[in-house]
Amino acid sequence: MESPCCAAPPWPAACHARRVTRLFAVVVPLLAGACATSRGNIPLECERGEADACSQWGPELLRQGEPQQAENAFVRACEGGYTDDCISAGKLMMARGELSGAEAPLSTAYQQESEEATWALADLYQARGAAGDSEQAARLRYEAPAIDKPDREFFFEWRPASSGRTSYSLTYAFQPMALASRRLMLGLHFAWNAQGGDEFNAVMGYQHFMTSSLVPYATLLLGGAFQKHTFNVGGEVGMKWCLGPFGHLRTGVGSSVASPLHASIGIGINSLPIELLVLLAAH
């Protein structure tokens, strides 16, 4: 008797299930073989000096319990520009006591403003204990919480006041590592509201890195209160929640001649993408 699966369609549901099973029986081994072939090429590609392959091969070697070979793979990936692999290579060297060798990859990652590398390099100097190493370790620990933050930021604030007059402000701030490892901030500040209470100020600030994410701050404003035709002075204190190199969220309270007591809720973003867009538009 002819099987119903050999008949012309439509086929019974059982036949559909059987065909799907057969398809999986053929396809799955092919896919597994392709994956195995792909994975098998990674060590060879790494040996040929392909940094991407080394970056993939290093973690696999660690899972296989081969730390020395993983270290070698991470070193090659580091030389190819993979910052995270520089950190991995340095930490593996430190784990086996090779402190002098670990300095180079960790320094490379530190130059790329990696917070993790900065902490690790500080630990290396502290453990090595050569002349000047303690001072280097202290300096790096001072820099570490701030090192991956933006050099320049735009930040926008919504400023509700007890008087019911809501205002807004826009600030362009400079906070490079050269200014006490970003703890000092300089910038320009403009505020306005629907009633025309405009002010334009120079802003100077100090921020304290409790952690790399939580940063209390205080700022001083000096400029002009246009609506009142007078000199403006004021300030703000608050807390920033930093988002690494991308920017921050902030909340605070402030007051000035032009803008009496008000709350402030804002967001700051790394100005570099905006500056690049402006440059591209200009050309």
Accessible surface in RSA format (square Angstrom, percent):
REM  Atomic radii and reference values for relative SASA: ProtOr
REM  Chains: A
REM  Algorithm: Lee & Richards
REM  Probe-radius: 1.40
REM  Slices: 20
REM RES _ NUM      All-atoms   Total-Side   Main-Chain    Non-polar    All polar
REM                ABS   REL    ABS   REL    ABS   REL    ABS   REL    ABS   REL
RES MET A   1   241.67 125.2 152.52 100.9  89.16 212.3 129.99 110.5 111.68 148.0
RES GLU A   2   120.42  69.1  95.38  72.2  25.05  59.6  46.51  90.0  73.91  60.3
RES SER A   3    44.56  37.7  35.07  46.8   9.49  21.9  35.57  75.7   8.99  12.6
RES PRO A   4    78.16  57.0  70.56  64.3   7.60  27.6  76.97  63.5   1.19   7.4
RES CYS A   5    10.93   8.3   9.38  10.5   1.55   3.6   9.03  22.9   1.90   2.0
RES CYS A   6    92.09  69.7  61.02  68.1  31.07  73.0  19.91  50.4  72.18  77.8
RES ALA A   7    44.45  40.9  35.83  55.3   8.62  19.6  40.45  57.0   4.01  10.6
RES ALA A   8    81.52  75.0  58.27  89.9  23.25  52.9  64.56  90.9  16.96  44.9
RES PRO A   9    88.97  64.8  69.86  63.7  19.10  69.4  70.11  57.9  18.85 117.2
RES PRO A  10   134.56  98.1 112.89 102.9  21.67  78.8 117.61  97.1  16.95 105.4
RES TRP A  11    75.16  30.2  62.75  30.4  12.41  29.1  63.47  33.8  11.69  19.0
RES PRO A  12    64.25  46.8  51.32  46.8  12.93  47.0  63.79  52.7   0.46   2.9
RES ALA A  13    83.26  76.6  69.25 106.9  14.01  31.9  71.75 101.0  11.50  30.5
RES ALA A  14    65.26  60.0  51.89  80.1  13.37  30.4  59.46  83.7   5.80  15.4
RES CYS A  15     1.71   1.3   1.71   1.9   0.00   0.0   0.00   0.0   1.71   1.8
RES HIS A  16    95.53  52.2  94.88  65.9   0.65   1.7  60.07  61.9  35.46  41.3
RES ALA A  17    60.86  56.0  51.44  79.4   9.42  21.4  59.32  83.5   1.54   4.1
RES ARG A  18   108.68  45.6 103.17  52.6   5.50  13.1  34.45  47.1  74.23  45.0
RES ARG A  19    92.92  39.0  87.29  44.5   5.63  13.4  32.70  44.7  60.22  36.5
RES VAL A  20    76.37  50.3  75.79  68.6   0.59   1.4  76.37  66.4   0.01   0.0
RES THR A  21    89.87  63.9  84.94  86.1   4.93  11.7  65.01  87.3  24.86  37.6
RES ARG A  22   143.27  60.2 141.12  71.9   2.15   5.1  55.82  76.3  87.45  53.0
RES LEU A  23   109.17  60.8 103.64  74.1   5.53  13.9 108.58  76.3   0.59   1.6
RES PHE A  24   122.68  61.4 120.81  74.8   1.87   4.9 121.78  73.8   0.89   2.6
RES ALA A  25    67.42  62.0  43.23  66.7  24.19  55.0  55.45  78.1  11.97  31.7
RES VAL A  26    92.62  60.9  86.38  78.2   6.24  15.0  90.73  78.8   1.89   5.1
RES VAL A  27    53.62  35.3  53.62  48.5   0.00   0.0  53.62  46.6   0.00   0.0
RES VAL A  28    76.52  50.4  76.15  68.9   0.38   0.9  76.21  66.2   0.31   0.8
RES PRO A  29    78.60  57.3  64.57  58.9  14.03  51.0  70.39  58.1   8.21  51.0
RES LEU A  30   121.66  67.8 112.76  80.7   8.90  22.4 115.50  81.1   6.16  16.6
RES LEU A  31   108.71  60.5 108.13  77.4   0.58   1.5 108.58  76.3   0.13   0.4
RES ALA A  32    59.47  54.7  46.98  72.5  12.49  28.4  55.43  78.1   4.04  10.7
RES GLY A  33    35.31  43.5   0.00   N/A  35.31  43.5  33.80  92.8   1.51   3.4
RES ALA A  34    60.75  55.9  46.73  72.1  14.02  31.9  54.82  77.2   5.93  15.7
RES CYS A  35    74.73  56.5  70.55  78.7   4.19   9.8  20.64  52.3  54.09  58.3
RES ALA A  36    62.93  57.9  49.96  77.1  12.96  29.5  54.98  77.4   7.94  21.0
RES THR A  37    88.47  62.9  78.98  80.1   9.49  22.6  61.75  82.9  26.72  40.4
RES SER A  38    66.93  56.6  59.00  78.7   7.93  18.3  30.08  64.1  36.85  51.6
RES ARG A  39   133.20  55.9 130.70  66.6   2.50   5.9  45.39  62.0  87.81  53.2
RES GLY A  40    50.27  62.0   0.00   N/A  50.27  62.0  33.06  90.7  17.22  38.6
RES ASN A  41    64.73  44.6  64.62  62.4   0.11   0.3   6.89  16.6  57.85  55.9
RES ILE A  42    26.79  15.2  26.79  20.0   0.00   0.0  26.79  19.3   0.00   0.0
RES PRO A  43    36.98  27.0  35.77  32.6   1.21   4.4  36.08  29.8   0.90   5.6
RES LEU A  44    90.33  50.3  86.87  62.1   3.46   8.7  89.49  62.8   0.84   2.3
RES GLU A  45    54.36  31.2  54.36  41.1   0.00   0.0   5.74  11.1  48.62  39.7
RES CYS A  46     3.47   2.6   3.40   3.8   0.07   0.2   0.58   1.5   2.89   3.1
RES GLU A  47   120.98  69.5  95.31  72.1  25.67  61.1  35.36  68.4  85.61  69.9
RES ARG A  48   163.77  68.8 125.16  63.8  38.61  91.9  49.64  67.8 114.13  69.2
RES GLY A  49    54.03  66.6   0.00   N/A  54.03  66.6  25.97  71.3  28.06  62.8
RES GLU A  50    84.87  48.7  78.80  59.6   6.07  14.5  33.61  65.0  51.26  41.9
RES ALA A  51    19.94  18.3  13.68  21.1   6.26  14.2  14.33  20.2   5.61  14.9
RES ASP A  52    77.29  54.1  74.96  74.6   2.33   5.5  27.24  64.1  50.05  49.9
RES ALA A  53     2.17   2.0   1.24   1.9   0.93   2.1   1.60   2.3   0.57   1.5
RES CYS A  54     0.04   0.0   0.04   0.0   0.00   0.0   0.00   0.0   0.04   0.0
RES SER A  55    23.67  20.0  18.87  25.2   4.79  11.0   1.75   3.7  21.91  30.7
RES GLN A  56    92.83  51.9  77.37  56.5  15.45  36.8  36.35  77.4  56.48  42.8
RES TRP A  57    50.05  20.1  49.90  24.2   0.15   0.3  40.17  21.4   9.87  16.0
RES GLY A  58     0.00   0.0   0.00   N/A   0.00   0.0   0.00   0.0   0.00   0.0
RES PRO A  59    48.97  35.7  47.16  43.0   1.81   6.6  48.19  39.8   0.78   4.8
RES GLU A  60    27.25  15.6  27.25  20.6   0.00   0.0   8.48  16.4  18.77  15.3
RES LEU A  61     5.91   3.3   5.91   4.2   0.00   0.0   5.91   4.2   0.00   0.0
RES LEU A  62    75.95  42.3  59.55  42.6  16.40  41.2  59.94  42.1  16.01  43.1
RES ARG A  63   171.92  72.2 133.26  67.9  38.65  92.0  75.97 103.8  95.94  58.1
RES GLN A  64    98.60  55.1  66.46  48.6  32.13  76.5  35.74  76.1  62.86  47.7
RES GLY A  65    54.91  67.7   0.00   N/A  54.91  67.7  32.86  90.2  22.05  49.4
RES GLU A  66    69.67  40.0  69.06  52.2   0.61   1.5   6.36  12.3  63.31  51.7
RES PRO A  67    75.42  55.0  74.52  67.9   0.90   3.3  74.85  61.8   0.57   3.5
RES GLN A  68    86.19  48.2  83.15  60.8   3.04   7.2  58.81 125.2  27.38  20.8
RES GLN A  69    93.48  52.3  90.41  66.1   3.08   7.3  27.95  59.5  65.54  49.7
RES ALA A  70     0.00   0.0   0.00   0.0   0.00   0.0   0.00   0.0   0.00   0.0
RES GLU A  71     6.10   3.5   6.10   4.6   0.00   0.0   0.00   0.0   6.10   5.0
RES ASN A  72    70.06  48.3  67.35  65.1   2.71   6.5  17.91  43.1  52.14  50.4
RES ALA A  73     3.47   3.2   1.85   2.9   1.62   3.7   2.99   4.2   0.48   1.3
RES PHE A  74     5.53   2.8   5.53   3.4   0.00   0.0   5.53   3.4   0.00   0.0
RES VAL A  75    41.55  27.3  41.27  37.4   0.28   0.7  41.55  36.1   0.00   0.0
RES ARG A  76    91.63  38.5  86.47  44.1   5.16  12.3  20.69  28.3  70.93  43.0
RES ALA A  77     0.00   0.0   0.00   0.0   0.00   0.0   0.00   0.0   0.00   0.0
RES CYS A  78    14.20  10.7   9.34  10.4   4.86  11.4   0.71   1.8  13.50  14.6
RES GLU A  79   138.92  79.8  98.83  74.8  40.08  95.4  48.62  94.0  90.30  73.7
RES GLY A  80    46.41  57.2   0.00   N/A  46.41  57.2  20.83  57.2  25.59  57.3
RES GLY A  81    62.27  76.8   0.00   N/A  62.27  76.8  36.26  99.5  26.01  58.3
RES TYR A  82    80.35  37.5  75.85  43.2   4.51  11.7  58.40  43.9  21.95  27.1
RES THR A  83    40.68  28.9  34.81  35.3   5.87  14.0  21.42  28.8  19.26  29.1
RES ASP A  84   108.30  75.9 104.17 103.7   4.13   9.8  33.64  79.2  74.65  74.5
RES ASP A  85    10.91   7.6  10.91  10.9   0.00   0.0   0.11   0.3  10.79  10.8
RES CYS A  86     1.05   0.8   1.05   1.2   0.00   0.0   0.00   0.0   1.05   1.1
RES ILE A  87     6.51   3.7   6.51   4.9   0.00   0.0   6.51   4.7   0.00   0.0
RES SER A  88    37.58  31.8  31.44  42.0   6.14  14.2  10.54  22.5  27.04  37.9
RES ALA A  89     0.00   0.0   0.00   0.0   0.00   0.0   0.00   0.0   0.00   0.0
RES GLY A  90     0.00   0.0   0.00   N/A   0.00   0.0   0.00   0.0   0.00   0.0
RES LYS A  91    89.93  43.9  84.55  51.9   5.39  12.8  54.20  48.8  35.74  38.1
RES LEU A  92    34.27  19.1  30.97  22.2   3.31   8.3  31.35  22.0   2.92   7.9
RES MET A  93    21.53  11.1  21.53  14.2   0.00   0.0  21.16  18.0   0.37   0.5
RES MET A  94    43.34  22.4  30.41  20.1  12.93  30.8  29.02  24.7  14.31  19.0
RES ALA A  95    89.94  82.7  44.88  69.3  45.06 102.5  57.95  81.6  31.99  84.7
RES ARG A  96   128.08  53.8  90.87  46.3  37.21  88.6  55.11  75.3  72.97  44.2
RES GLY A  97    54.98  67.8   0.00   N/A  54.98  67.8  29.78  81.7  25.20  56.4
RES GLU A  98    66.20  38.0  63.87  48.3   2.33   5.6  11.33  21.9  54.87  44.8
RES LEU A  99    38.21  21.3  35.97  25.7   2.24   5.6  35.97  25.3   2.24   6.0
RES SER A 100    76.52  64.7  63.14  84.3  13.39  30.8  35.17  74.9  41.36  57.9
RES GLY A 101    27.73  34.2   0.00   N/A  27.73  34.2  23.75  65.2   3.98   8.9
RES ALA A 102     0.00   0.0   0.00   0.0   0.00   0.0   0.00   0.0   0.00   0.0
RES GLU A 103    48.38  27.8  48.38  36.6   0.00   0.0  10.96  21.2  37.43  30.6
RES ALA A 104    66.93  61.5  57.23  88.3   9.71  22.1  64.90  91.4   2.03   5.4
RES PRO A 105    13.13   9.6  10.23   9.3   2.90  10.5  12.80  10.6   0.34   2.1
RES LEU A 106     0.00   0.0   0.00   0.0   0.00   0.0   0.00   0.0   0.00   0.0
RES SER A 107    31.66  26.8  31.65  42.2   0.02   0.0  25.07  53.4   6.59   9.2
RES THR A 108    64.33  45.8  58.91  59.7   5.42  12.9  38.80  52.1  25.54  38.6
RES ALA A 109     0.00   0.0   0.00   0.0   0.00   0.0   0.00   0.0   0.00   0.0
RES TYR A 110    33.89  15.8  31.92  18.2   1.97   5.1  18.38  13.8  15.50  19.1
RES GLN A 111   126.91  71.0 103.54  75.7  23.38  55.7  37.34  79.5  89.57  67.9
RES GLN A 112   117.97  66.0  93.06  68.0  24.90  59.3  15.47  32.9 102.50  77.7
RES GLU A 113    74.29  42.6  68.46  51.8   5.82  13.9  20.03  38.7  54.26  44.3
RES SER A 114    19.22  16.2  12.10  16.2   7.11  16.4  14.30  30.5   4.91   6.9
RES GLU A 115    42.23  24.2  38.41  29.1   3.82   9.1  12.54  24.3  29.69  24.2
RES GLU A 116    88.29  50.7  80.63  61.0   7.66  18.2  34.22  66.2  54.06  44.1
RES ALA A 117     0.00   0.0   0.00   0.0   0.00   0.0   0.00   0.0   0.00   0.0
RES THR A 118     0.00   0.0   0.00   0.0   0.00   0.0   0.00   0.0   0.00   0.0
RES TRP A 119    95.82  38.5  95.82  46.4   0.00   0.0  90.36  48.2   5.47   8.9
RES ALA A 120     6.44   5.9   2.65   4.1   3.79   8.6   6.06   8.5   0.38   1.0
RES LEU A 121     4.63   2.6   4.63   3.3   0.00   0.0   4.63   3.2   0.00   0.0
RES ALA A 122     0.01   0.0   0.01   0.0   0.00   0.0   0.01   0.0   0.00   0.0
RES ASP A 123    69.36  48.6  65.57  65.3   3.78   8.9  17.40  40.9  51.96  51.8
RES LEU A 124     0.00   0.0   0.00   0.0   0.00   0.0   0.00   0.0   0.00   0.0
RES TYR A 125    13.71   6.4  13.47   7.7   0.24   0.6   2.79   2.1  10.91  13.5
RES GLN A 126    91.15  51.0  77.25  56.5  13.89  33.1  30.01  63.9  61.14  46.4
RES ALA A 127    69.69  64.1  32.59  50.3  37.10  84.4  43.90  61.8  25.79  68.3
RES ARG A 128    77.65  32.6  51.72  26.4  25.94  61.8  26.17  35.8  51.49  31.2
RES GLY A 129    54.18  66.8   0.00   N/A  54.18  66.8  22.18  60.9  32.00  71.7
RES ALA A 130    52.18  48.0  36.15  55.8  16.03  36.5  46.75  65.8   5.43  14.4
RES ALA A 131   110.43 101.5  69.40 107.1  41.03  93.3  81.93 115.4  28.50  75.5
RES GLY A 132    39.24  48.4   0.00   N/A  39.24  48.4  26.71  73.3  12.52  28.1
RES ASP A 133     6.38   4.5   6.38   6.3   0.00   0.0   0.00   0.0   6.38   6.4
RES SER A 134    60.92  51.5  55.92  74.6   5.00  11.5  30.12  64.1  30.80  43.2
RES GLU A 135   120.55  69.2 111.51  84.4   9.04  21.5  69.58 134.6  50.97  41.6
RES GLN A 136    65.38  36.6  64.26  47.0   1.12   2.7  17.57  37.4  47.81  36.3
RES ALA A 137     0.00   0.0   0.00   0.0   0.00   0.0   0.00   0.0   0.00   0.0
RES ALA A 138    63.06  58.0  51.39  79.3  11.67  26.5  56.69  79.8   6.37  16.9
RES ARG A 139    95.63  40.2  87.74  44.7   7.88  18.8  64.84  88.6  30.78  18.7
RES LEU A 140     0.17   0.1   0.17   0.1   0.00   0.0   0.17   0.1   0.00   0.0
RES ARG A 141    84.72  35.6  76.82  39.2   7.90  18.8  36.67  50.1  48.06  29.1
RES TYR A 142   101.18  47.2  94.64  53.8   6.54  17.0  84.13  63.2  17.05  21.0
RES GLU A 143    22.56  13.0  22.56  17.1   0.00   0.0   1.40   2.7  21.17  17.3
RES ALA A 144     0.00   0.0   0.00   0.0   0.00   0.0   0.00   0.0   0.00   0.0
RES PRO A 145    13.26   9.7  13.26  12.1   0.00   0.0  13.26  10.9   0.00   0.0
RES ALA A 146     0.00   0.0   0.00   0.0   0.00   0.0   0.00   0.0   0.00   0.0
RES ILE A 147     6.24   3.5   6.24   4.6   0.00   0.0   6.24   4.5   0.00   0.0
RES ASP A 148    29.76  20.8  26.51  26.4   3.24   7.7   9.73  22.9  20.03  20.0
RES LYS A 149    11.05   5.4   7.57   4.6   3.48   8.3   5.97   5.4   5.08   5.4
RES PRO A 150     7.13   5.2   1.93   1.8   5.20  18.9   7.13   5.9   0.00   0.0
RES ASP A 151    61.42  43.0  55.19  54.9   6.23  14.7  10.96  25.8  50.46  50.3
RES ARG A 152    70.45  29.6  69.29  35.3   1.16   2.8  13.98  19.1  56.47  34.2
RES GLU A 153     2.85   1.6   2.85   2.2   0.00   0.0   0.00   0.0   2.85   2.3
RES PHE A 154    52.06  26.0  51.24  31.7   0.82   2.1  51.24  31.1   0.82   2.3
RES PHE A 155    11.64   5.8  10.59   6.6   1.05   2.7  11.47   7.0   0.17   0.5
RES PHE A 156    83.71  41.9  82.87  51.3   0.84   2.2  82.87  50.2   0.84   2.4
RES GLU A 157     3.75   2.2   3.75   2.8   0.00   0.0   0.05   0.1   3.69   3.0
RES TRP A 158   109.00  43.7 108.78  52.7   0.23   0.5  99.78  53.2   9.22  15.0
RES ARG A 159     2.55   1.1   2.43   1.2   0.12   0.3   0.00   0.0   2.55   1.5
RES PRO A 160    36.31  26.5  33.64  30.7   2.67   9.7  34.01  28.1   2.31  14.3
RES ALA A 161    23.85  21.9   8.60  13.3  15.25  34.7  12.10  17.0  11.75  31.1
RES SER A 162   112.66  95.2  64.73  86.4  47.93 110.4  57.21 121.8  55.44  77.7
RES SER A 163    84.42  71.3  43.51  58.1  40.91  94.2  51.07 108.7  33.35  46.7
RES GLY A 164    62.81  77.5   0.00   N/A  62.81  77.5  35.81  98.3  27.01  60.5
RES ARG A 165   102.85  43.2  96.94  49.4   5.91  14.1  45.39  62.0  57.46  34.8
RES THR A 166    43.75  31.1  35.34  35.8   8.40  20.0  15.51  20.8  28.24  42.7
RES SER A 167     7.53   6.4   7.53  10.1   0.00   0.0   4.16   8.9   3.37   4.7
RES TYR A 168    73.19  34.2  73.19  41.6   0.00   0.0  37.76  28.4  35.44  43.7
RES SER A 169     0.28   0.2   0.28   0.4   0.00   0.0   0.00   0.0   0.28   0.4
RES LEU A 170    80.14  44.6  77.18  55.2   2.96   7.4  77.18  54.2   2.96   8.0
RES THR A 171     1.82   1.3   1.44   1.5   0.39   0.9   1.11   1.5   0.71   1.1
RES TYR A 172    54.16  25.3  52.62  29.9   1.54   4.0  41.47  31.2  12.68  15.6
RES ALA A 173     0.43   0.4   0.43   0.7   0.00   0.0   0.43   0.6   0.00   0.0
RES PHE A 174    80.09  40.1  80.09  49.6   0.00   0.0  80.09  48.6   0.00   0.0
RES GLN A 175     4.90   2.7   4.90   3.6   0.00   0.0   0.00   0.0   4.90   3.7
RES PRO A 176    43.24  31.5  43.24  39.4   0.00   0.0  43.24  35.7   0.00   0.0
RES MET A 177    45.51  23.6  34.90  23.1  10.61  25.3  35.12  29.9  10.39  13.8
RES ALA A 178    95.22  87.5  54.77  84.5  40.44  92.0  67.66  95.3  27.56  73.0
RES LEU A 179    49.17  27.4  47.80  34.2   1.37   3.4  49.17  34.5   0.00   0.0
RES ALA A 180    42.66  39.2  23.39  36.1  19.28  43.8  37.36  52.6   5.30  14.0
RES SER A 181     9.60   8.1   8.66  11.6   0.94   2.2   0.00   0.0   9.60  13.4
RES ARG A 182     0.57   0.2   0.57   0.3   0.00   0.0   0.12   0.2   0.45   0.3
RES ARG A 183    14.67   6.2  14.67   7.5   0.00   0.0   1.13   1.5  13.54   8.2
RES LEU A 184    77.48  43.2  77.48  55.4   0.00   0.0  77.48  54.4   0.00   0.0
RES MET A 185    13.79   7.1  13.09   8.7   0.70   1.7  13.09  11.1   0.70   0.9
RES LEU A 186    86.44  48.1  86.44  61.8   0.00   0.0  86.44  60.7   0.00   0.0
RES GLY A 187     9.26  11.4   0.00   N/A   9.26  11.4   3.11   8.5   6.15  13.8
RES LEU A 188    92.84  51.7  90.09  64.5   2.75   6.9  90.49  63.5   2.35   6.3
RES HIS A 189     9.04   4.9   8.71   6.1   0.33   0.8   5.90   6.1   3.14   3.7
RES PHE A 190    77.52  38.8  76.98  47.7   0.55   1.4  76.98  46.7   0.55   1.6
RES ALA A 191     0.37   0.3   0.37   0.6   0.00   0.0   0.37   0.5   0.00   0.0
RES TRP A 192    82.32  33.0  82.29  39.8   0.03   0.1  63.03  33.6  19.29  31.3
RES ASN A 193    15.44  10.6   7.18   6.9   8.25  19.9   0.26   0.6  15.17  14.7
RES ALA A 194   100.57  92.5  54.07  83.4  46.50 105.8  67.49  95.0  33.09  87.6
RES GLN A 195   102.29  57.2  77.98  57.0  24.31  57.9  44.84  95.4  57.45  43.6
RES GLY A 196    36.20  44.6   0.00   N/A  36.20  44.6  27.22  74.7   8.98  20.1
RES GLY A 197     2.56   3.2   0.00   N/A   2.56   3.2   1.70   4.7   0.86   1.9
RES ASP A 198    41.97  29.4  41.39  41.2   0.57   1.4   0.85   2.0  41.12  41.0
RES GLU A 199     0.08   0.0   0.08   0.1   0.00   0.0   0.00   0.0   0.08   0.1
RES PHE A 200    91.61  45.8  89.64  55.5   1.97   5.1  89.64  54.3   1.97   5.6
RES ASN A 201     0.96   0.7   0.00   0.0   0.96   2.3   0.96   2.3   0.00   0.0
RES ALA A 202    48.15  44.3  44.03  67.9   4.11   9.4  44.03  62.0   4.11  10.9
RES VAL A 203     5.62   3.7   4.35   3.9   1.27   3.1   4.35   3.8   1.27   3.4
RES MET A 204    76.02  39.4  73.85  48.9   2.17   5.2  34.63  29.4  41.39  54.8
RES GLY A 205    11.33  14.0   0.00   N/A  11.33  14.0   6.10  16.7   5.23  11.7
RES TYR A 206   108.32  50.6 104.98  59.7   3.35   8.7  82.40  61.9  25.93  32.0
RES GLN A 207     7.40   4.1   7.40   5.4   0.00   0.0   1.64   3.5   5.76   4.4
RES HIS A 208    91.88  50.2  91.81  63.8   0.07   0.2  63.46  65.4  28.42  33.1
RES PHE A 209    14.59   7.3   2.46   1.5  12.13  31.6   2.46   1.5  12.13  34.7
RES MET A 210   109.82  56.9  78.59  52.0  31.23  74.4  74.49  63.3  35.34  46.8
RES THR A 211    67.61  48.1  60.51  61.3   7.10  16.9  65.49  88.0   2.11   3.2
RES SER A 212    31.38  26.5  25.73  34.3   5.65  13.0   2.90   6.2  28.48  39.9
RES SER A 213    53.61  45.3  53.55  71.5   0.06   0.1  23.22  49.5  30.39  42.6
RES LEU A 214    61.29  34.1  61.29  43.8   0.00   0.0  61.29  43.0   0.00   0.0
RES VAL A 215     0.00   0.0   0.00   0.0   0.00   0.0   0.00   0.0   0.00   0.0
RES PRO A 216    37.52  27.3  35.72  32.6   1.80   6.5  36.20  29.9   1.32   8.2
RES TYR A 217    14.06   6.6   4.74   2.7   9.32  24.2   8.95   6.7   5.11   6.3
RES ALA A 218    46.56  42.8  43.41  67.0   3.15   7.2  43.70  61.5   2.86   7.6
RES THR A 219    19.40  13.8   8.43   8.5  10.97  26.1   6.79   9.1  12.61  19.1
RES LEU A 220    80.68  44.9  80.09  57.3   0.59   1.5  80.20  56.3   0.48   1.3
RES LEU A 221    10.56   5.9  10.56   7.6   0.00   0.0  10.56   7.4   0.00   0.0
RES LEU A 222    62.86  35.0  58.73  42.0   4.13  10.4  59.07  41.5   3.78  10.2
RES GLY A 223    21.30  26.3   0.00   N/A  21.30  26.3  19.10  52.4   2.20   4.9
RES GLY A 224    20.02  24.7   0.00   N/A  20.02  24.7  16.62  45.6   3.40   7.6
RES ALA A 225     1.73   1.6   0.58   0.9   1.14   2.6   0.68   1.0   1.04   2.8
RES PHE A 226   106.99  53.5  99.51  61.6   7.48  19.5 103.79  62.9   3.19   9.1
RES GLN A 227    86.78  48.5  65.32  47.7  21.46  51.1  35.60  75.8  51.18  38.8
RES LYS A 228   107.40  52.4  84.44  51.8  22.96  54.7  64.32  57.9  43.08  45.9
RES HIS A 229   167.55  91.6 131.92  91.7  35.63  91.1  97.81 100.8  69.73  81.1
RES THR A 230    62.20  44.2  45.14  45.8  17.07  40.7  28.68  38.5  33.52  50.7
RES PHE A 231   131.84  66.0 117.09  72.5  14.75  38.4 121.65  73.8  10.18  29.1
RES ASN A 232     0.00   0.0   0.00   0.0   0.00   0.0   0.00   0.0   0.00   0.0
RES VAL A 233    64.18  42.2  61.82  56.0   2.37   5.7  61.82  53.7   2.37   6.4
RES GLY A 234    13.31  16.4   0.00   N/A  13.31  16.4  12.80  35.1   0.50   1.1
RES GLY A 235    21.92  27.0   0.00   N/A  21.92  27.0  15.60  42.8   6.33  14.2
RES GLU A 236    18.11  10.4  13.47  10.2   4.65  11.1   8.18  15.8   9.93   8.1
RES VAL A 237    81.93  53.9  81.54  73.8   0.39   0.9  81.54  70.8   0.39   1.1
RES GLY A 238    19.90  24.5   0.00   N/A  19.90  24.5  13.74  37.7   6.16  13.8
RES MET A 239    50.45  26.1  50.19  33.2   0.26   0.6  50.19  42.7   0.26   0.3
RES LYS A 240    10.28   5.0  10.28   6.3   0.00   0.0   2.17   2.0   8.11   8.6
RES TRP A 241   102.85  41.3 102.85  49.8   0.00   0.0  86.83  46.3  16.02  26.0
RES CYS A 242    15.46  11.7   5.63   6.3   9.83  23.1   0.29   0.7  15.17  16.4
RES LEU A 243    87.68  48.8  77.74  55.6   9.94  25.0  86.74  60.9   0.94   2.5
RES GLY A 244    17.44  21.5   0.00   N/A  17.44  21.5  11.09  30.4   6.35  14.2
RES PRO A 245    63.75  46.5  61.80  56.3   1.95   7.1  61.80  51.0   1.95  12.1
RES PHE A 246   154.24  77.2 146.27  90.6   7.97  20.7 148.58  90.1   5.66  16.2
RES GLY A 247     2.31   2.8   0.00   N/A   2.31   2.8   1.02   2.8   1.29   2.9
RES HIS A 248     0.99   0.5   0.99   0.7   0.00   0.0   0.94   1.0   0.05   0.1
RES LEU A 249    80.67  44.9  80.67  57.7   0.00   0.0  80.67  56.7   0.00   0.0
RES ARG A 250     9.40   3.9   5.53   2.8   3.87   9.2   0.38   0.5   9.03   5.5
RES THR A 251    54.91  39.1  53.72  54.5   1.19   2.8  34.00  45.7  20.91  31.6
RES GLY A 252    14.66  18.1   0.00   N/A  14.66  18.1   9.51  26.1   5.14  11.5
RES VAL A 253    67.51  44.4  65.91  59.7   1.60   3.8  65.91  57.3   1.60   4.3
RES GLY A 254     4.85   6.0   0.00   N/A   4.85   6.0   4.85  13.3   0.00   0.0
RES SER A 255    47.84  40.4  42.94  57.3   4.90  11.3  23.99  51.1  23.85  33.4
RES SER A 256    11.44   9.7   1.17   1.6  10.26  23.6   6.58  14.0   4.86   6.8
RES VAL A 257    57.80  38.0  46.25  41.9  11.55  27.8  54.94  47.7   2.86   7.7
RES ALA A 258    13.59  12.5   2.80   4.3  10.79  24.5   3.56   5.0  10.03  26.6
RES SER A 259     8.66   7.3   4.99   6.7   3.68   8.5   7.63  16.2   1.03   1.4
RES PRO A 260    82.59  60.2  79.50  72.5   3.09  11.2  81.64  67.4   0.95   5.9
RES LEU A 261   109.45  61.0 105.27  75.3   4.17  10.5 105.27  73.9   4.17  11.2
RES HIS A 262     9.58   5.2   6.25   4.3   3.33   8.5   8.45   8.7   1.13   1.3
RES ALA A 263    41.87  38.5  38.17  58.9   3.70   8.4  38.39  54.1   3.48   9.2
RES SER A 264     0.08   0.1   0.00   0.0   0.08   0.2   0.00   0.0   0.08   0.1
RES ILE A 265    88.07  50.1  84.72  63.1   3.35   8.1  84.72  61.0   3.35   9.1
RES GLY A 266    11.12  13.7   0.00   N/A  11.12  13.7   6.58  18.1   4.53  10.2
RES ILE A 267    84.95  48.3  84.44  62.9   0.51   1.2  84.44  60.8   0.51   1.4
RES GLY A 268     1.89   2.3   0.00   N/A   1.89   2.3   0.00   0.0   1.89   4.2
RES ILE A 269    75.85  43.2  75.85  56.5   0.00   0.0  75.85  54.6   0.00   0.0
RES ASN A 270    34.07  23.5  31.49  30.4   2.58   6.2   5.57  13.4  28.50  27.5
RES SER A 271     0.17   0.1   0.17   0.2   0.00   0.0   0.00   0.0   0.17   0.2
RES LEU A 272    85.36  47.5  85.20  61.0   0.16   0.4  85.20  59.8   0.16   0.4
RES PRO A 273    74.20  54.1  70.47  64.2   3.73  13.6  73.52  60.7   0.68   4.2
RES ILE A 274    57.74  32.9  57.74  43.0   0.00   0.0  57.74  41.6   0.00   0.0
RES GLU A 275    40.33  23.2  37.50  28.4   2.83   6.7  30.40  58.8   9.93   8.1
RES LEU A 276    90.66  50.5  90.40  64.7   0.26   0.6  90.40  63.5   0.26   0.7
RES LEU A 277   118.07  65.8 114.34  81.8   3.73   9.4 114.69  80.5   3.38   9.1
RES VAL A 278    93.25  61.4  89.83  81.3   3.42   8.2  92.56  80.4   0.68   1.9
RES LEU A 279   101.09  56.3 100.74  72.1   0.35   0.9 101.05  71.0   0.04   0.1
RES LEU A 280   132.10  73.6 117.47  84.0  14.63  36.8 118.38  83.1  13.73  36.9
RES ALA A 281    89.70  82.5  49.94  77.1  39.75  90.4  62.83  88.5  26.86  71.2
RES ALA A 282    83.13  76.4  38.02  58.7  45.10 102.6  50.59  71.2  32.54  86.2
RES HIS A 283   184.17 100.7 118.99  82.7  65.18 166.7 107.68 111.0  76.48  89.0
END  Absolute sums over single chains surface
CHAIN  1 A    15426.1      12739.2       2686.9      10386.9       5039.2
END  Absolute sums over all chains
TOTAL         15426.1      12739.2       2686.9      10386.9       5039.2
